[in-house]
Amino acid sequence: MFQDMGELPANLFDAFHASSCDQLRHLVVRDRYIGWLLSLENAPNKIIAGAGVHLKRVLPHPVKNADTFADGRHGVIVNVFTEPEWRRKGLAGMLLKQIIDWARDERLDRLLLHASANGCALYERLGFVATNEMRFAGDSPRELSVASRNVCATQAGARLSSIMATRTGLAVWEGTLKQGRGTMKLGSGAFDGPYSFSSRFEEGKGTNPEELIAAAEAGCFSMALSANLEKAGHPAKRINTTANVKLEMVGGGPKITTIDVKTEAEVPGIDEAKFREQAEHTKKTCPVSVVLAGAQISLEAKLL
């Protein structure tokens, strides 16, 4: 699973696998981990999908709006994975429904998981709800980054996403569409600029929302590509990304139709094929690309 996500360099696999097996044996023997595996009826030894639950004990705690308290039995869903050739056939949903039914039978107080962007829609349909979790950021690189990250529980049915921070943009517009004027500001104070009808739809002076979106896409892509290359065992020396956001009239109104991303990177020790693989993975998964997925995003990646 971690290899498939590009998060586990090949040189770490054997040690990672051995450590994982040791931990799992320890947990299974003590009834603190239970797994579900799917195989083919005509080939029962061929595993095509799986998921697990890590059982944890926490201190008893009150239940809001209920005249009771929870005993502190939590289950954390982990290792939800389907082999690539068997995806989009409902197997992950099948596994999760089994887990939810099992958790109810076991009368767990809470069922949790950390979600990827690709899994949000499935978890939402199954009744998961987002809640906040704070992570401590220490000085060691092995410690987690500062984050407020959504964890999901089956005790309600709301939206699931992964929130690390809330950023703010501000805009003031005065006057009519063509004669009016406005300003846009970043909440951090790093940018404050004017915009107008002319600066957005023509070639007038000032900024526009599309220009800021282009900067956001370029900035997010460069950082995400750097992270993915590092995870793959090839840290980049420099990444230069340009994003061009195209605004067109579609159906009588303006619409962002395409985003062309061009990136050039200096990455010691990597070949062209591996670099392009990481670039394509980044295009599909960097947070800004994901939120802009309604527009067609093209990528031109060049290894220097």
Buried (B, 14 or more C-beta within 10 A) or exposed (E): EBEEBBEBBEEBEEEEEEEEEEEBEEBEEEEBBBBBEBEEEEEEEEEBBBBBBBBBEEEEEEEEEEEEEBBEBBBBBBBBBBBEEEBEEEBBEBBBEEBBEBBEEEEBBBBBBBBEBEBBEBBBEBBBBBBEEEEEEEEEEEEEEEBEBBBBBBBEEEEBEBEEEEEEEEEEEEEEEEEEBBBBBBEEEEEEBEBBBBBBBEEEEBBBBBBBBBBBBBBBBBBBBBBBBBBBBBBBEEBEBBBBBBBEEEEEEEEBBEBBBBBBBEBEEBEEEBBBBBBEBBBEBBBBBBEBEEBEBEBEBEBE
